Each structure stands twice: as C-alpha cells, then as structure tokens.
C-alpha cells in the first residue's frame, strides 16, 4: 500500500508484481484485492469494489446510477462497455413542456433515466466474470447491513452537499441521521440497499429491473410526476451493450476512450490539439496551463453542441478527430491571450467513482460508476432503498438539438474511463473523477506523464485547473505567480475552495511486468497489490 514520502512531501506510487487495484475508497480497494488474492480476475474485482462503493460512497455512486468500462482481456483488443440508461418511452420535449417543465433540474424526476449500472455489471460478469455474484457482493452486503465507518473525505462531502437533500425526505432521513451529516468514524447502515444487492446476486439483472423492486421504483417515480413505466424498467435489463472504443494517438501512444454518448471524444480532441504544441518540462507552467485551457474550451464547446446518444450523432467522432478539424481548432489558439471558443464549422448552435484493476493474467479494466450530482437526484425510493441518479439533467429540451430528451435516448455523459496503449497492448487503465472536469483531467494527467515524465502519482497530485463556463477554475495549491500570469492573459480566475475531483491509475511495464499504482490523495482511497 501507499505511505507518505517524507522526503518529497507527497504520497509515492505503489508497486506490485502480479496484480493490483486502485480505488478512491479504502474498503473498496481491500475488498477487490481479496478477490484478486482468491484467484478472481480483474472483472470480478472491479464489480466487487464498485458494489462496496455503492454502499460506502453513496453520495457519488450507486446501483441507481450508470456505468462505463474499458476492458482489455490479455492479448485481445480493448472493448468498450456502455452502461448508460435510457429515457422513459414517454419522455419528449413536448410532453415535458405540456407539464410546465422548462428545465431539467437535479431533483426533478424527469432527470432520472432508467439506471444502467446493474445491466452493465451483469453483462460484464456474464461475459468475463469467474466468481459468483454472491461472492462478489458479499462485502458490500455486509457493509450495508452491519454498517461501515465514514471516512474523512466522505464526511467532508456529506457536510458540504447534505444541504441539497430535502429536510423531511427519505434521503435525508437515511443519510443525515440525527439531522446532521455523519462525522468521520460514525457508522452508517443501509439494510434496504443490502437487500437489493442480495436480489441481484440471486437473480441477476432481473432482480433489479423486474418484479416487485422494479414495480416499486416505478411507482415512486410516478408519484413524483415521472413518466416512467414498468416496461421502461424491464427494457433496462438489456440496455448495456459492448461497443468499439474510440482512439487517438498522443506522443507515440494510443489513448482509448468510450465513444458518444460519453465525453471521451472531448478528451481526445484536447490531446490532439495539444500534440501540436510543446508541453515539455522546459515550458513554463503558466504556458502549459494556458494551452490546456484553450484546448479545453474548444473541445467542450463542441461537446455541448454535438455529442449525444450515438444513434443521434453519427459520424461526429470521425469528423471532430479528423486532421482538418484539429488543425483548424489548433490554429485558433493564441499562446498569449485567452480566446472565445467557436465551432469549427463557424456557425454557432445556440460526483462519480473510478477504479482500475490489473490481474495476474494481465487482464486490465478501467471502470467508472456514477450518480452524477452529489447524492444524484436526491430522490431515494423509501421502499427499495435505491437512490436515483440525475443523469437525465444533461438532456436538452430543444427538440432540434442532438442531445434533446427523447424516448429511449441516452443523455450526454461526463463519466469516462480511459486506457493508454502502446504497441497494441494496454499499458495503463486510468480515470479522473470530477463531473464535467473529467475530459480535461484525462488530458492534463496524460500530458504530465507523457510530456514531462512524471510518475503517475505525481501527475495526479499536480494542482488542477479547469476552463469551464467562461471561467478558469483553479485549486488553491496553484502558485500565485502562475495565477497572476494566467489572469494577465485574459483568463477570468475562479478559485475553488476544495479539491477538484480525484484519480486512479495502474501502469504496466511490459519489460519487467511490474505494476505501478496510484490513487489521488484528494480522496480517501489507495492502490494495493501483491
């Protein structure tokens, strides 16, 4: 496990020779590591760890959320798993407008798409898992039923975001016992969630999407005004599907992401734009951050205008990663001045957990599960204990927009697992948490590793910046002279009080077989192996 390096003042990487897991919560890491030690594979460990975090990191992830993964079976091509849920069949802009809905807010039942996580877990397990779900869910069930201790970062987040919960609602009664956020070391139990995990372990996806559980979830959402039907939940059992990953080259490596409806395309756009600039260690920090910020603004502008359900934005990946488009976007960047983003074609169109695992056989998985906002939609079904995500709030209500809400559509997603490859072989599953920041975070992390040779722990510990919504958000650890230099270039600086997201990664050395793991100190987690 990682300790503290007193000489450098930071956490060092973790090293192992056979298998490794890196999670943002220590109980998830320990549960997944036990699975690996028993002979389970990377898929088994990932599902086990994710289930634990659905209990211990309820404000960030859950069985009422969505899931994406990149899986690299040893010696085989990487596969992309899209486990994002779909909108109800009755959901259209016109139907919502008829109900007076003008905005898809976090706590609206219309922001709840049919959760896709369990569909994804069961598809992944059915195709590649080796240990039974009963074994993989056992630690999560124990923590749900017997209780688990709140960690420091979770306590901080619950204190900050607990105010979003309706004071007298089911979620507040569960997550704010005694009317306040739990403190570090307090024990919390979620017996209803444990019961749901038992059902899924026994019946697979049917234990969530069919029968009484589905009927109860549907009934609760309908009582809040939702357009959901039991048929929508039944269809959710098979919503997850395998897809081809999208990819782009960077500094002699290949970066793989899940395609639309995820924002992995934005991460690849940023990297392709940056590859035309010197981002090496000799370049001043303010210069590198400026280039990253400008590339981010361009990529996210296109993300928001064009990325949607893959069935509704065909060809967008090939177009936006083409040499022609990237060259035009790169040419718009002024190294000395912050600019205003525009679409390449000129006309304008008006909270999460990540984990990575590498097993003894060389299988590698990059895995992410999320309920989007802190505490998702904040809507908890009191009969099932399921906290629903808020991913549908990413939909638009303009019928002509490719990301407009519609029957069975998947919304734009921020959660993106990443996989770095070299010579046709996966060499690093990686991921960055933090909502919209994730695409920019992927680019910043990989640039630090590949452009400046930082070890993966040092790369993820660097001060973070994020150009978003007309501001340049900066963590408090960014040196003041760098902040001043960025402001002088026209960036509107927006200091953030706390840490921005988190990250995990595991790097494989093909020559020695040594695994190097890292887990961001912004979270409570760790990398561990043997």
C-alpha positions in Angstrom: 0.0 0.0 0.0 1.0 3.6 -0.4 2.5 5.6 2.5 3.8 9.1 2.8 7.1 10.1 1.3 8.6 12.4 3.9 11.4 13.5 1.6 9.2 14.6 -1.2 6.2 15.6 0.9 3.8 13.5 -1.1 2.4 10.0 -1.4 4.6 7.8 -3.5 3.3 5.3 -6.1 2.5 1.7 -5.1 4.4 -1.2 -6.7 3.5 -4.8 -7.2 4.5 -7.7 -9.5 1.3 -9.8 -10.0 -2.0 -7.9 -9.5 -3.2 -4.5 -8.4 -6.3 -2.5 -7.8 -6.7 1.2 -7.2 -9.9 2.7 -5.8 -11.0 6.0 -4.2 -12.2 4.3 -1.1 -10.0 2.0 1.1 -12.8 -0.5 1.8 -13.3 -1.0 -1.9 -9.6 -1.5 -2.5 -9.4 -4.1 0.2 -12.5 -5.9 -1.0 -11.2 -6.0 -4.6 -7.7 -7.1 -3.5 -9.2 -10.0 -1.6 -11.0 -11.1 -4.7 -7.7 -11.0 -6.7 -5.9 -12.9 -4.0 -8.6 -15.7 -4.2 -7.9 -16.0 -7.9 -10.7 -13.8 -9.2 -10.0 -11.8 -12.3 -10.0 -8.1 -13.0 -13.7 -8.0 -13.8 -14.6 -9.8 -10.6 -12.5 -7.4 -8.5 -14.0 -4.3 -10.3 -17.6 -5.4 -9.7 -16.8 -6.3 -6.1 -15.1 -2.9 -5.4 -17.8 -1.0 -7.2 -20.6 -2.7 -5.2 -18.7 -1.7 -2.0 -18.5 1.9 -3.1 -22.2 1.9 -3.9 -22.6 1.5 -0.1 -19.7 3.5 1.3 -19.7 6.3 -1.3 -23.5 6.7 -1.7 -23.2 10.4 -2.4 -21.2 9.6 -5.5 -22.3 6.3 -6.9 -24.9 3.6 -6.6 -27.0 0.9 -8.2 -29.4 3.6 -9.2 -26.7 5.1 -11.5 -24.8 4.4 -14.7 -21.6 2.7 -15.6 -18.9 2.7 -18.4 -15.9 0.5 -18.7 -13.0 -0.3 -21.0 -11.9 -3.9 -20.7 -8.6 -5.2 -22.1 -8.6 -9.0 -22.0 -4.9 -10.2 -22.0 -3.7 -10.4 -25.6 -7.0 -9.2 -27.1 -8.4 -5.9 -28.3 -9.9 -3.5 -25.8 -13.7 -3.5 -25.6 -15.9 -0.6 -24.5 -19.0 -1.1 -22.3 -21.7 1.5 -22.4 -23.9 1.1 -19.4 -25.8 4.4 -19.5 -29.5 4.3 -19.0 -32.2 5.5 -21.4 -35.0 8.0 -21.0 -38.5 6.7 -20.5 -40.5 5.9 -23.6 -43.0 8.7 -22.8 -40.2 11.4 -22.4 -40.3 14.0 -25.1 -39.7 17.8 -25.0 -43.3 18.3 -25.9 -44.6 16.0 -23.1 -42.4 17.8 -20.6 -43.4 21.3 -21.9 -47.0 20.3 -21.6 -46.4 19.6 -17.9 -44.8 23.0 -17.5 -41.2 21.7 -17.3 -38.8 24.4 -18.6 -35.6 23.0 -17.1 -34.3 19.6 -16.2 -33.1 20.2 -12.7 -31.1 17.9 -10.4 -34.0 16.9 -8.2 -36.6 16.5 -10.9 -38.0 13.0 -11.6 -37.5 13.8 -15.3 -33.7 13.8 -14.6 -33.9 10.1 -13.7 -33.2 7.9 -16.7 -33.6 4.1 -16.2 -30.4 3.2 -14.3 -27.9 1.3 -16.4 -25.3 0.2 -13.9 -26.7 -3.2 -13.0 -27.3 -4.0 -16.6 -23.6 -3.2 -17.3 -22.4 -5.2 -14.3 -24.4 -8.2 -15.2 -23.3 -8.1 -18.9 -19.7 -7.7 -17.9 -19.9 -10.5 -15.3 -21.8 -12.8 -17.7 -19.1 -12.4 -20.4 -16.0 -12.3 -18.3 -16.6 -12.9 -14.6 -15.3 -16.1 -12.9 -16.6 -15.8 -9.3 -20.4 -15.9 -8.5 -22.1 -12.6 -7.8 -23.0 -13.8 -4.3 -19.2 -13.8 -3.5 -18.6 -10.5 -5.3 -21.4 -8.7 -3.5 -20.7 -10.2 0.0 -18.5 -7.3 1.3 -21.0 -4.7 0.1 -23.9 -6.6 1.6 -22.1 -6.8 4.9 -21.3 -3.1 5.0 -24.9 -2.3 4.0 -26.5 -4.5 6.6 -23.9 -4.3 9.5 -22.7 -0.8 8.9 -19.4 0.9 7.7 -17.3 3.7 9.2 -17.5 7.1 7.4 -14.1 8.2 6.0 -12.7 11.7 6.2 -13.4 12.8 2.6 -16.9 11.3 2.6 -17.6 13.1 5.9 -16.5 16.4 4.3 -18.5 15.9 1.2 -21.7 14.9 3.1 -21.3 18.0 5.3 -21.0 20.2 2.1 -23.7 18.6 0.0 -26.1 17.2 2.5 -28.0 20.5 2.4 -29.2 19.5 -1.1 -31.4 16.8 0.5 -35.0 17.7 1.2 -35.1 18.0 5.0 -38.0 15.7 5.6 -37.4 13.4 2.6 -36.3 9.7 2.6 -32.7 10.5 1.6 -32.2 13.0 4.4 -33.6 10.5 7.0 -31.1 7.9 5.8 -28.0 10.0 5.1 -28.4 12.7 7.7 -29.1 10.7 10.9 -30.0 12.9 13.9 -30.5 15.8 11.4 -26.8 16.2 10.5 -24.1 14.8 8.3 -22.2 11.9 9.8 -18.7 12.6 11.0 -15.6 10.6 10.2 -15.7 7.4 12.2 -19.5 7.4 12.5 -21.2 4.1 11.4 -24.0 4.1 8.8 -26.2 1.2 7.7 -28.3 0.8 4.6 -30.3 -2.5 5.1 -32.6 -1.9 2.1 -29.6 -1.5 -0.2 -28.2 -4.7 1.2 -31.5 -6.4 0.3 -31.3 -5.1 -3.3 -27.8 -6.5 -3.7 -29.0 -9.9 -2.4 -31.7 -9.9 -5.0 -29.3 -9.0 -7.8 -26.8 -11.6 -6.6 -29.6 -14.3 -6.7 -31.4 -13.3 -9.9 -29.0 -11.2 -11.9 -30.4 -8.1 -13.8 -33.9 -9.4 -13.3 -33.5 -8.8 -9.6 -33.4 -5.1 -10.3 -35.4 -4.5 -13.5 -38.2 -6.9 -12.9 -40.6 -8.0 -10.2 -41.5 -6.1 -7.1 -38.3 -4.0 -7.0 -38.9 -2.6 -10.4 -42.6 -2.0 -9.7 -41.8 -0.2 -6.5 -39.2 2.1 -8.1 -41.5 2.9 -11.0 -44.4 3.7 -8.6 -42.2 6.0 -6.5 -41.0 7.9 -9.6 -44.6 8.2 -10.9 -45.7 9.6 -7.5 -43.2 12.4 -8.1 -44.6 13.1 -11.6 -42.2 11.0 -13.6 -43.1 9.5 -17.0 -41.5 6.1 -16.2 -43.3 2.8 -16.8 -42.6 -0.7 -15.6 -41.9 -1.6 -19.3 -39.1 1.0 -19.2 -37.5 -0.8 -16.3 -37.9 -4.2 -17.9 -36.1 -2.9 -21.0 -33.4 -1.6 -18.8 -32.1 -5.1 -18.1 -30.6 -5.2 -21.6 -29.7 -1.6 -22.0 -25.9 -2.1 -21.6 -24.0 -3.0 -24.8 -20.5 -3.6 -26.0 -19.2 -1.0 -28.4 -15.9 -0.2 -30.2 -13.7 2.3 -28.2 -12.7 5.5 -29.9 -9.0 6.4 -30.1 -6.3 8.9 -30.9 -2.5 9.0 -30.9 -0.5 11.0 -28.4 3.3 11.1 -28.1 3.8 7.6 -29.5 1.0 6.1 -27.5 -2.7 5.4 -28.3 -5.4 6.7 -26.0 -8.7 4.8 -25.9 -12.0 6.2 -24.6 -15.6 5.2 -24.7 -17.4 6.9 -27.6 -20.5 9.1 -27.5 -22.7 9.5 -25.5 -19.7 9.9 -23.3 -17.4 12.9 -23.3 -14.3 10.8 -24.1 -14.3 12.4 -27.5 -13.6 15.7 -25.8 -10.6 14.3 -24.1 -9.2 13.0 -27.4 -9.8 16.4 -29.0 -7.9 18.2 -26.3 -5.0 15.8 -26.6 -4.9 16.0 -30.4 -4.9 19.8 -30.2 -2.1 19.8 -27.6 0.1 17.4 -29.6 0.8 20.3 -31.9 2.4 22.3 -29.1 5.5 21.8 -26.9 4.2 20.7 -23.5 7.6 19.5 -22.1 9.2 20.3 -18.8 11.1 23.3 -20.2 7.8 25.1 -20.9 6.7 27.4 -18.2 3.8 26.2 -16.1 1.6 29.2 -17.0 2.2 28.5 -20.7 1.2 24.8 -20.4 -1.9 25.6 -18.4 -2.9 28.3 -20.9 -2.7 25.9 -23.8 -4.6 23.2 -21.9 -7.3 25.8 -21.0 -7.7 27.0 -24.6 -7.9 23.4 -26.0 -10.4 22.5 -23.3 -12.7 25.4 -24.2 -12.7 24.4 -27.9 -13.3 20.7 -27.1 -16.1 21.4 -24.6 -17.8 23.8 -26.9 -18.1 21.1 -29.5 -19.1 18.5 -26.8 -22.0 20.6 -25.7 -23.2 21.3 -29.3 -22.7 18.0 -30.9 -22.2 15.0 -28.6 -25.3 12.9 -27.8 -26.7 9.4 -28.0 -24.6 7.6 -30.6 -27.7 6.9 -32.7 -28.3 10.6 -32.9 -24.8 11.9 -33.7 -23.4 9.5 -36.3 -20.1 10.5 -37.8 -19.3 13.1 -35.2 -16.3 11.2 -33.8 -14.6 10.8 -37.1 -15.3 14.4 -38.1 -14.1 16.0 -34.8 -10.9 13.9 -34.7 -10.0 14.5 -38.3 -6.7 16.2 -39.2 -8.7 19.0 -40.9 -10.8 19.9 -37.9 -8.0 19.5 -35.4 -5.7 21.8 -37.4 -8.3 24.5 -37.7 -9.0 24.3 -33.9 -5.3 24.4 -33.0 -4.8 27.4 -35.2 -7.4 29.3 -33.2 -5.3 29.2 -30.1 -3.3 32.4 -29.3 -0.4 31.4 -27.0 -0.5 34.9 -25.4 -4.2 35.5 -25.0 -7.4 33.7 -23.8 -9.9 33.4 -26.6 -13.6 32.7 -27.2 -14.4 29.2 -28.4 -16.3 28.6 -31.7 -17.4 25.6 -33.6 -15.0 24.6 -36.3 -17.7 24.9 -39.0 -18.1 28.6 -37.8 -21.9 28.9 -37.4 -22.9 28.8 -33.7 -25.5 26.4 -32.4 -27.3 28.3 -29.8 -19.8 13.1 -8.3 -18.5 9.6 -9.6 -16.1 6.8 -8.6 -13.4 5.4 -10.8 -11.3 2.3 -10.2 -8.7 0.4 -12.2 -7.7 -3.3 -11.9 -4.9 -5.4 -13.5 -5.0 -9.1 -12.6 -2.3 -11.8 -12.6 -3.2 -13.0 -16.1 -2.7 -9.5 -17.5 -6.4 -8.5 -17.9 -6.9 -4.8 -17.3 -10.1 -2.9 -16.7 -10.9 0.8 -16.5 -14.2 1.1 -14.7 -16.4 4.1 -13.7 -19.8 4.2 -11.9 -21.8 7.3 -11.1 -25.0 9.0 -9.9 -23.8 12.4 -11.4 -24.6 15.1 -8.9 -23.7 14.7 -5.2 -26.5 12.4 -4.0 -27.7 12.1 -7.6 -31.2 13.3 -8.0 -31.6 13.3 -4.2 -34.6 11.1 -4.8 -34.5 7.9 -2.7 -37.2 5.3 -3.0 -38.2 4.5 0.6 -39.5 1.0 -0.3 -36.3 -0.2 -2.1 -33.5 2.0 -0.7 -32.4 2.9 -4.3 -31.1 6.4 -4.7 -31.6 7.5 -8.3 -29.1 9.3 -10.4 -29.7 12.7 -12.1 -28.0 11.9 -15.5 -31.1 13.0 -17.4 -30.4 16.6 -16.4 -27.8 16.6 -19.1 -30.5 16.3 -21.8 -31.7 19.4 -23.6 -35.3 20.4 -24.1 -34.8 21.9 -27.6 -36.3 19.3 -30.0 -33.7 20.0 -32.7 -30.7 19.5 -30.5 -29.0 16.1 -31.0 -29.0 15.8 -27.2 -32.7 16.6 -26.8 -34.6 14.2 -24.5 -36.5 11.6 -26.3 -37.9 8.1 -26.0 -35.2 5.6 -25.2 -32.4 8.1 -25.7 -29.1 8.2 -23.7 -28.0 11.6 -22.5 -24.6 13.2 -22.8 -22.4 11.6 -20.1 -19.5 13.0 -18.2 -18.1 9.8 -16.8 -15.3 8.4 -18.9 -12.8 5.5 -18.2 -9.5 5.8 -20.1 -7.0 3.2 -21.3 -3.5 4.0 -22.5 -2.0 1.6 -25.1 1.4 1.2 -26.7 2.3 -1.2 -29.5 -1.2 -2.6 -29.5 -1.1 -3.5 -25.8 -2.9 -1.9 -22.9 -0.3 -0.3 -20.6 -2.4 1.8 -18.2 -6.1 1.9 -17.2 -6.7 5.4 -15.8 -9.5 7.7 -14.8 -10.2 11.1 -13.4 -13.3 11.8 -11.3 -15.0 15.2 -11.0 -18.1 15.6 -13.2 -17.5 17.8 -16.2 -13.8 18.1 -15.4 -13.1 14.5 -16.4 -12.2 15.0 -20.1 -9.8 17.9 -19.3 -8.5 15.8 -16.4 -7.6 13.0 -18.7 -5.7 15.3 -21.0 -3.8 17.0 -18.1 -2.9 13.7 -16.5 -1.6 12.1 -19.7 0.3 15.2 -20.7 2.1 15.3 -17.3 3.1 11.6 -17.7 4.0 11.6 -21.4 5.2 15.1 -21.9 7.1 15.6 -18.7 7.8 12.1 -17.5 6.1 12.4 -14.1 5.3 9.3 -12.3 1.6 8.6 -12.2 1.2 9.6 -8.5 3.0 12.9 -9.0 1.0 13.5 -12.2 -2.4 13.2 -10.5 -1.3 15.2 -7.4 -0.5 18.3 -9.5 -2.7 21.5 -8.9 -5.7 21.3 -11.2 -7.3 24.0 -13.4 -10.5 23.8 -15.4 -11.6 26.2 -18.1 -15.4 25.9 -17.9 -18.4 28.2 -18.3 -16.3 31.2 -19.1 -14.0 30.8 -16.0 -10.7 29.3 -15.2 -11.2 27.3 -12.0 -8.0 26.9 -10.1 -7.2 24.9 -7.0 -5.7 26.7 -4.0 -2.3 24.9 -4.4 -1.6 26.6 -7.8 1.3 29.1 -7.1 0.1 32.7 -7.0 2.6 33.9 -9.6 1.1 31.3 -12.1 -2.4 32.5 -11.3 -1.3 36.1 -11.9 0.3 35.2 -15.2 -2.9 33.5 -16.4 -5.1 36.4 -15.3 -2.8 38.7 -17.3 -3.6 36.6 -20.4 -7.3 37.3 -20.0 -8.5 34.3 -18.1 -11.2 35.0 -15.6 -9.9 33.3 -12.5 -12.3 31.4 -10.2 -10.6 30.0 -7.2 -12.1 26.8 -5.8 -12.0 26.2 -2.1 -11.6 22.4 -2.1 -10.1 19.6 -4.1 -11.2 19.1 -7.7 -12.1 15.5 -8.4 -9.8 12.6 -7.9 -7.9 10.0 -10.0 -6.6 6.4 -10.1 -4.3 4.7 -12.5 -2.2 1.5 -12.8 0.7 1.4 -15.2 2.1 -1.8 -16.6 5.8 -2.2 -17.5 5.9 -4.7 -20.4 9.6 -5.3 -20.0 9.6 -6.2 -16.3 5.9 -7.0 -15.5 6.0 -4.5 -12.6 2.7 -2.7 -11.9 2.8 0.9 -10.6 -0.4 2.1 -9.0 -1.6 5.5 -7.8 -4.6 6.8 -6.0 -5.3 10.5 -5.7 -4.8 11.9 -2.2 -7.8 14.2 -2.8 -9.8 11.1 -1.9 -9.7 8.5 0.8 -8.6 5.6 -1.4 -5.4 3.7 -2.1 -3.7 1.5 -4.6 -2.8 -2.0 -3.4 -1.4 -5.2 -4.9 0.7 -8.2 -4.5 
